[in-house]
């Protein structure tokens, strides 16, 4: 009696991988949409007002990593709990070297949110609905950035040695002295920590970038 040899497994079955899937077309399309709207938000709304190339680098990478991560996890049909756990991962991200301004953090959350929407949109969400979400976010950001909040108030922290002028009754004199020494048209001044050992104080000045002949490279 002859024994039949077991059929040899193909290389694909042996490695348990799929070389091509129809979802590739969905990935390319959604990636293109994500690239377009991220570029509008990051390059044409955020960057002209802040000129921070380091955040330009960060926003693009985090946006695309979030997109690919969510698109890959969607293949496993993750539930709500797993989705909340995914956002908890981003919640523990901390930049310990430099403090992040609220506006930068808002743009970071905006980039992550847009990438998640574009990657996790299922058959229950039409292309038109996804377009409305992206266009509304861009339009709202443009309105707040360029139309409503035309002037951007920047702040700078200075170590001020004229401790005799930090009193409330000499506020105008201190403001005039800071304007003369910095060359900036200052809107308001706040006094922070005071060191009586070396007669210095931490003073925070606020001014509009658009009204100055030059602007600071870092708003902190």
Secondary structure by P-SEA (a helix, b strand, c coil): ccccccccccccccccccccccaaaaaaaaaaaaaaaaaaacccccccccccaaaaaaaaaaaaaaaaaaaaaaaacccaaaaaaaaaaaaacccccccccaaaaaaaaaaaaaaaaaccccccccaaaaaaaaaaaaaaaaaaccccccbbbbbbbbbccccccccccaaaaaaaaaaaaaccccccccccccccccbbbbbbbbbbcccccccccccc
